[in-house]
């Protein structure tokens, strides 16, 4: 069966009705950016009070179910927890969507489930894009996320103007699952960077150096990174309340490790850092941010 990604004609920058499903730390501000750019947004959240709070802040309307939120929408977005959450919410939404419309999943899940949902969408003559994001809570609030997208290229072209409301960089990475696989690479790189940064800052502390001066010097050289610029000083100060929680990172790294076993990748550093995060959890740091790897070194 062939479905045409250009069924709706003009790019969805002109869409007047969209749905956003899932209003957590990331979804709440992302949906807000869509509303601020002039779209009529209907929101759904499992906890209805959260959806009502969003409407008070941004206008629009709530719906009691994903199906009702998606009915009549030109595009549907979701940002929920994990594989099973996406299966449940996306499947219900897809059944209510008109042929040729697009559902964009900003959750971080396995590529296997993304491809599965792409098949479900195709059976209903709907397009499914896996579009995980990077940039954390700050990026979502400022509208400066990086969005990595897998799925039909025509559906991507049509929805890219909408995703640009909160995405500083919105890039099509390839067929279904490619967005999630790219996000896995992102998490592999972050895991190693944060652990190395924690070790370096702890070494500086143990060596009696002024850690903040160390950061000032190193941030102008080859060791510079986003993590150093944004987390080194807060690590030194013992502050670990900057959004993306250890529990979520462990969920993501579990997905990465499963995919690595599937494709034969060797990622020993990532596996080790995952266990370090397990130690942070055992210390009660489940909701601390990912830079709390420093905390286990300071014991």
Buried (B, 14 or more C-beta within 10 A) or exposed (E): EEBEBEBBEEBBBEBEBBBBBBBBBBBBBBBBBBBBBEBBBBBBBBEEEBBEBBBEEBEBEBBEBBBBBBBEBBBBBBBBBBBEBBBEBBBBBBBBBBEBBBBBBBBBBBBBBBBBBBEBBBEBBBBBBBBBBBBBBBBBBEBEBBBBBBBBEBBBBBBBBBBBBBBEEBBBBBBBBBBBBBBBEBBBEBBBBBBBBBEBBBEBBEEEEEBEEBBEEBBEEEBEBEBBEEBBBBBBEEBBEBBBBBBBBBBBBEBBBBBBEEEEEEBEEBBEBBEBBBBBBEBEBBEBBBBBBBBBBBE
